[in-house]
Amino acid sequence: MATRGFLGRRSGGDESTRERLPPGQFLETGFPVLSAGPTPQVKAEDWRFKLKVGPRVLQEWDWTSFNALPQTRMTRDIHCVTTWSKFDTAWEGVLIDDILAEAGIEPPTGFTLAHSSDGYTTNVTVPDLVGGKAMVALRYEGLPITPDHGGPARLLVPHLYFWKSAKWITGLQFTQKDELGFWELRGYHRYGDPWLEQRYTDD
């Protein structure tokens, strides 16, 4: 199901590099493209972001109103479950904290499902989204995010394996329990900590 990007140039690097690489990862200087299906072409003028509790919509933004929210820059290492890592990736977007603040709510549950325009979902706990840990990213390296990397907007949860950073994000839904998403239902780990090598269900 996953597409291009499983193989890349491997580098052991120096000691400082190795200290930044989680177990089983290699350093990638490019930016491989992986997805569960075809790349959707989402126009910014058609994009919407919904914040929901179960089926109930708490607030919805279009592209213009979402871009009017406070913007934050974040430079982080990212780690793909297919064993590549990329250092110092630079993103800009809206922190999940600022989305919640704009909606005027505290998280009503401890669990969320991220939803994408292609039907993809992934589960992320609230503690992994707040406290400046995660954002809805709108730009990469100062430019709009290209469709193959999840543009116009993608979730960014850089401390977890990158499948948790859902491409083409269209909303976050609070759920009463930790509901599994697309890859989690197909054998990937419920949580996905790169430093613990939580790639698959029993890891």
C-alpha positions as CSV (number, residue, x, y, z in Angstrom):
1,M,0.0,0.0,0.0
2,A,2.8,2.4,0.8
3,T,4.4,4.1,-2.2
4,R,7.7,5.7,-3.1
5,G,10.4,6.3,-0.6
6,F,11.1,3.1,1.3
7,L,14.8,3.1,0.2
8,G,17.2,5.9,0.6
9,R,20.8,6.8,1.0
10,R,22.1,5.5,4.3
11,S,24.6,7.3,6.4
12,G,26.1,6.3,9.7
13,G,27.3,9.9,10.3
14,D,29.6,11.0,13.2
15,E,29.0,10.6,16.9
16,S,26.7,13.6,17.2
17,T,24.6,12.3,14.3
18,R,24.3,8.9,15.8
19,E,23.1,10.4,19.1
20,R,20.2,12.1,17.3
21,L,19.2,8.9,15.4
22,P,16.7,6.7,17.1
23,P,17.5,2.9,17.1
24,G,17.3,1.3,13.7
25,Q,17.2,4.6,11.8
26,F,19.5,6.0,9.1
27,L,20.1,9.6,8.2
28,E,18.3,10.8,5.0
29,T,19.4,14.0,3.2
30,G,16.5,14.0,0.8
31,F,12.8,13.9,1.7
32,P,11.2,10.6,0.6
33,V,7.5,10.5,-0.3
34,L,5.3,7.8,1.2
35,S,1.6,7.6,1.2
36,A,-1.2,5.0,1.5
37,G,-2.7,5.8,-1.9
38,P,-2.8,8.5,-4.6
39,T,-1.9,12.0,-3.8
40,P,-5.0,14.2,-3.5
41,Q,-5.0,17.6,-5.1
42,V,-6.6,19.9,-2.5
43,K,-7.0,23.5,-3.5
44,A,-6.5,26.0,-0.7
45,E,-9.8,27.7,-1.5
46,D,-11.6,24.4,-1.0
47,W,-9.8,23.4,2.2
48,R,-11.6,23.3,5.5
49,F,-10.4,22.3,9.0
50,K,-12.9,21.0,11.5
51,L,-12.5,20.6,15.2
52,K,-15.0,18.0,16.5
53,V,-16.1,16.1,19.6
54,G,-17.4,12.8,18.2
55,P,-19.7,13.8,15.3
56,R,-20.3,17.3,16.7
57,V,-18.4,20.2,15.0
58,L,-17.1,22.7,17.5
59,Q,-15.6,25.1,15.0
60,E,-14.6,25.2,11.4
61,W,-12.1,27.3,9.5
62,D,-11.5,28.0,5.9
63,W,-8.0,28.6,4.5
64,T,-8.1,32.4,5.0
65,S,-9.4,32.3,8.6
66,F,-7.1,29.4,9.5
67,N,-4.1,31.3,8.2
68,A,-5.2,34.3,10.3
69,L,-4.5,32.3,13.5
70,P,-1.2,32.8,15.3
71,Q,1.7,31.3,13.3
72,T,4.6,29.5,14.9
73,R,7.9,28.2,13.4
74,M,9.2,24.8,14.4
75,T,12.5,23.1,13.5
76,R,12.6,19.4,14.3
77,D,14.1,16.1,13.4
78,I,11.5,13.7,11.9
79,H,11.6,9.9,11.8
80,C,9.8,7.6,9.4
81,V,8.8,4.1,10.4
82,T,10.5,2.8,7.2
83,T,13.8,3.6,9.1
84,W,14.9,7.0,7.6
85,S,15.3,10.2,9.7
86,K,15.7,13.7,8.5
87,F,17.3,16.4,10.7
88,D,16.4,20.0,11.2
89,T,13.2,20.2,9.1
90,A,11.7,23.7,9.3
91,W,7.9,24.1,9.4
92,E,5.5,27.0,10.0
93,G,1.9,26.7,11.0
94,V,-0.7,26.8,13.8
95,L,0.0,25.1,17.1
96,I,-2.7,22.8,18.3
97,D,-2.7,24.9,21.5
98,D,-3.6,27.9,19.5
99,I,-6.4,26.1,17.6
100,L,-7.9,25.0,21.0
101,A,-7.5,28.6,22.3
102,E,-9.2,30.1,19.3
103,A,-12.1,27.6,19.8
104,G,-12.2,28.5,23.5
105,I,-12.0,25.0,24.8
106,E,-10.0,22.7,26.9
107,P,-9.6,19.1,25.5
108,P,-12.8,17.3,26.4
109,T,-11.1,13.9,26.2
110,G,-7.6,12.5,26.1
111,F,-7.8,11.1,22.6
112,T,-8.1,12.3,19.1
113,L,-8.3,11.0,15.5
114,A,-6.7,13.1,12.8
115,H,-8.7,13.1,9.6
116,S,-7.4,13.6,6.1
117,S,-9.1,14.5,2.8
118,D,-8.3,11.1,1.3
119,G,-10.1,9.2,4.2
120,Y,-6.8,8.5,6.1
121,T,-7.0,8.6,9.9
122,T,-4.5,8.3,12.7
123,N,-4.9,8.3,16.5
124,V,-2.9,10.7,18.6
125,T,-3.3,11.3,22.3
126,V,-4.0,14.8,23.5
127,P,-0.7,15.1,25.6
128,D,1.2,14.5,22.3
129,L,-0.6,17.4,20.7
130,V,-0.5,20.2,23.3
131,G,2.3,22.0,25.1
132,G,3.9,23.2,21.9
133,K,4.5,19.6,20.7
134,A,2.4,19.6,17.5
135,M,0.9,21.9,14.8
136,V,-1.1,21.9,11.7
137,A,1.8,22.8,9.3
138,L,1.1,25.2,6.4
139,R,4.7,25.8,5.1
140,Y,7.9,23.8,4.8
141,E,11.3,25.5,4.5
142,G,9.4,28.8,4.0
143,L,7.3,27.6,1.1
144,P,3.8,26.2,0.8
145,I,3.8,22.4,1.5
146,T,3.6,20.6,-1.8
147,P,0.8,18.1,-2.3
148,D,3.1,15.0,-2.2
149,H,4.3,16.1,1.2
150,G,0.7,16.7,2.5
151,G,-0.1,20.2,1.3
152,P,-1.9,22.4,1.6
153,A,-1.8,21.4,5.3
154,R,-0.6,18.5,7.3
155,L,-0.4,17.5,10.9
156,L,3.1,17.7,12.4
157,V,3.8,15.5,15.5
158,P,7.6,15.2,15.1
159,H,8.4,13.2,18.3
160,L,6.3,10.3,17.0
161,Y,6.9,8.2,13.8
162,F,5.9,10.3,10.8
163,W,2.8,8.3,9.9
164,K,1.2,10.1,12.9
165,S,1.8,13.4,11.1
166,A,-1.2,13.0,8.8
167,K,-1.0,14.5,5.4
168,W,-3.8,16.6,3.8
169,I,-5.3,17.1,7.3
170,T,-8.9,18.3,7.4
171,G,-9.7,18.0,11.1
172,L,-9.2,16.7,14.6
173,Q,-11.9,14.7,16.3
174,F,-11.9,14.1,20.0
175,T,-12.9,10.6,20.8
176,Q,-14.0,8.9,24.1
177,K,-11.4,6.1,23.7
178,D,-8.2,5.6,21.8
179,E,-9.6,4.6,18.4
180,L,-7.1,3.1,16.0
181,G,-6.5,4.8,12.6
182,F,-5.6,3.5,9.2
183,W,-2.2,2.1,9.8
184,E,-2.8,1.2,13.4
185,L,-5.7,-1.1,12.2
186,R,-3.2,-2.7,9.8
187,G,-0.6,-3.7,12.3
188,Y,1.3,-0.5,13.2
189,H,1.8,0.5,16.8
190,R,-0.9,2.3,18.6
191,Y,1.6,5.0,19.9
192,G,4.7,5.0,17.7
193,D,7.6,6.3,19.7
194,P,10.8,6.1,17.5
195,W,13.1,5.9,20.5
196,L,11.3,2.8,21.7
197,E,11.1,1.4,18.1
198,Q,7.3,1.1,18.4
199,R,6.8,0.2,14.8
200,Y,4.4,-2.6,15.0
201,T,1.6,-3.8,17.3
202,D,3.7,-5.9,19.6
203,D,6.8,-3.7,19.8
